[in-house]
Amino acid sequence: MILGLISYGGFETSLPPKKLGGDPDNQKSYDDITKPLEKAQGVWRNVHRKNHGVKEENVLALLLPLGVHADQLDPTLLADLSSFGTARGEVAHTSTVGIAKWADPKDELDRASALVASLLGLDEVLNDAANRVAST
């Protein structure tokens, strides 16, 4: 998980110093591993805090830095979540006066049930990632 957070943090870590005692600021950032870890955690928390969607890019931004591998994610689930997010956005954000698009309750229940079933598989992936972290 730590490697994932740093890898997807979007910042550069410090290079080793060219000589000991040269630049105390660079030496401190090189010696102190907590600095890049805190930055990485801050980046992920910011992504988490600003996330308001279930589209593929939102899911990837939340899960990949936590150590979930891309090949563990079901492409169908990601597509279904993106489609669900788009449909939700159309209903939630396009009408200022009334409902612009009526949903069929049966279709929506079926769709939500299928998403929940697919999310159970994702839950297993997340549990596996958490167990890997706990065992290290």
Residue pairs with C-beta under 8 A, 6 or more apart in sequence:
1 66
1 67
1 129
1 132
1 133
2 37
2 40
3 67
4 64
4 65
4 66
4 67
4 68
5 37
5 40
5 41
5 43
5 44
5 65
5 66
6 13
6 36
6 37
6 40
7 65
8 40
8 43
8 44
8 61
8 64
8 65
9 36
9 39
9 40
9 43
9 44
9 65
10 43
11 36
11 39
11 40
11 43
13 36
14 26
14 29
14 30
14 36
15 26
15 30
16 30
17 23
17 26
17 27
17 30
20 27
21 27
29 35
40 65
43 65
44 65
44 66
47 61
47 62
47 65
48 62
51 58
51 61
51 62
52 58
53 85
53 89
54 81
54 82
54 84
54 85
54 88
55 81
55 82
55 85
55 86
56 78
56 79
56 81
56 82
58 85
59 73
59 78
59 81
60 70
60 73
60 78
63 73
63 126
64 70
66 126
66 129
67 129
67 132
67 133
68 125
68 126
68 129
72 125
72 128
73 122
73 125
74 118
74 121
74 122
76 118
77 115
77 118
77 119
77 121
77 122
80 111
80 114
80 115
80 118
81 115
84 111
84 115
90 100
90 101
91 99
91 100
91 101
91 103
94 100
94 101
